[in-house]
Structure formats: structure tokens, C-alpha cells
Amino acid sequence: MNRPHLTGLIAATFTPMNADESLNLSRVPAIVEHLLGDGVAGLYVCGSTGEGPSLSVSERKATLEAYLAAVNGRIPVVAQVGHDSLAEARDLARHAQAAGVTAVSAVPPYYFKPNQTQVVADCVAQIAAAAPEVPFYYYHIPRLTGVSVDIVELAERCLEQVPTFAGIKYSSMALDSFQTLSTLANGKLNLLFGCDECLLSGLLFGAQGAVGSTYNFAAPIYRRVLAALEQGDVATSQKHQAESVLLVKTILKYSDIPALKGLMEIIGVPCGPCRLPLRALTSEQQQSLRQDVLALGLLPKAK
């Protein structure tokens, strides 16, 4: 198995939809070309930003296939295959491997929340075994899943138990645990930080790459964060990270994923509405978001 070391900005992609909430995958090529033009280093498909839990298994497969076709091997593509049914998660993992993904990733089952680390490790092992030829990344997002077992202990168990376990998509602000993870397995664990507004902190605590939703429209801001840090200019990196914080705060005045999708329309790469139980912004909210974002002056493509 070829173990990639994912680095740089990996966009957590949106799933484009029509007004009736059906998939509109004809928009995927334009989304991909936009992301490539902004210097994104990879894609993470059907995660939280992509409304993966709200899609049927067949829709998730179709969405992944559309992104893989549009990317055509130019950058890595990671498929989020987590599901409350491990049978469905394994099916998604098998499909993703056959379709040609770089790696698979998964949240644990979260309706019946596992409260023991070994149970989560067993779930990871079952999912990963369905795609034995590609690396597996655990998706740690306790804010949404409610699964909050000790992530360091889980990583240690997965490194012992799961041959393809390669890393973690870490969407939590518990930076002490994140730093401890960076010391595991002599640094061989590929850590991807998932809190955009704190990217600099994640990098300083050991992240090698990052997966985020705002990279869909603000990747140049974060590329400046990375570039300044690589040059040892922490002050400039902090300045650009502060721009991200301001942008994220503005977005969260309205909502999270619905406002993020609304911003794609503002920059000229429409992705359509969200699917219930998420609710798209009203026309008034969309116009107000547009005005607030334009006032920031941080997104040159915004109109």
C-alpha cells in the first residue's frame, strides 16, 4: 500500500444541489477548476461540509465519482465514508477504493454512540478492512458526532490494530491532545487540522496539512498564512490568520454550512442550497452576507 503524506490545504468540498435539493453534479467540474486555480492541494468529499450524512449511499457514490472525474488525478481526493451502519460504511469504502481515491476517512457511528475507545477502534478496523489498498484517516469531530473518547488512546490502538491507519482529520480545539498525537509513531501519523480559524495554531502544534470548508473560497488567505510561516515570519502569518478569524466570525453571524454555500454563489461558483435539516439562507440573509463580506475586502472574487 502506498501511504501518501497529505499536506497543504485540502478543501472540504460542497455537494452541489438544485433548488429542490436534488444533486446537481454538473457543477462539480467548475468547482474543481476554481479550487485548483486557488492552489488547493487536495479534496475531502462528502464530509460535514459536503452534507455527507444527509445523502443516500448512492448519492455519496455519485458525488465522489463526479469529483474524481473532474480532478482526473491532478490532486489527492479523500472520501469520507462514515455511516451509522458499518455495513454501509464498508460498502462506501469498497466503492471509494475501486473508484480510485487517494485515501478513505470516516467518522465513527454516532447514533448509538460508542463510549469505549476499543469499540471505536473496532469500528475503524472494520471500515478500513473494506478498503485495504488505501490509507485510512479517522475523522475526529466530537462537536458533531458526540463521540469523545480519548483520541490519543484511540490513535495508539488503531496504529496497533489497523494496518492502513495513516492519520487523523482533527476537528477539535483540544490542542494539548493534538500536540501529543504529533509525537506518536515517531512522527509517522499524518495529522490534518480541521479548524480553519485556528490553522496557525494547528501548524505550530504539529499539523502537516489541513482540511477545511473556508478553503473553498478563501484559500489565498490561508496560503499566505502557510507561506509566511515557512519563511519564519510568524507575525505576518498571525496577521493573515486574523483575517481568517474575521471572515469566519462574519459567516457565523448567519449560520455555518448554509452561509458557506451562500458564499460560493457570491464568488461566482454557485453550489445551490443545502438539504434539510439544514436550511438555505433567505434572499435577505444572502444579500446581507454579501454586503458584509464585500465590506471586509478579503475575497477579491466576491461580487
Sequence and secondary structure as in RCSB ss.txt:
>XXXX:A:sequence
MNRPHLTGLIAATFTPMNADESLNLSRVPAIVEHLLGDGVAGLYVCGSTGEGPSLSVSERKATLEAYLAAVNGRI
PVVAQVGHDSLAEARDLARHAQAAGVTAVSAVPPYYFKPNQTQVVADCVAQIAAAAPEVPFYYYHIPRLTGVSVD
IVELAERCLEQVPTFAGIKYSSMALDSFQTLSTLANGKLNLLFGCDECLLSGLLFGAQGAVGSTYNFAAPIYRRV
LAALEQGDVATSQKHQAESVLLVKTILKYSDIPALKGLMEIIGVPCGPCRLPLRALTSEQQQSLRQDVLALGLLP
KAK
>XXXX:A:secstr
       EEEEE    B TTS B GGGHHHHHHHHHHTT  EEEESSTTTTGGGS HHHHHHHHHHHHHHHTTSS
 EEEE   SSHHHHHHHHHHHHHHT SEEEE    SS   SHHHHHHHHHHHHHTSTTS EEEEE HHHH     
HHHHHHHHHHH TTEEEEEE  S HHHHHHHTTGGGGTSEEEE  GGGHHHHHHTT SEEEESTHHHHHHHHHHH
HHHHHTT HHHHHHHHHHHHHHHHHHHTT SHHHHHHHHHHTT       TTS    HHHHHHHHHHHHHHT  T
T  
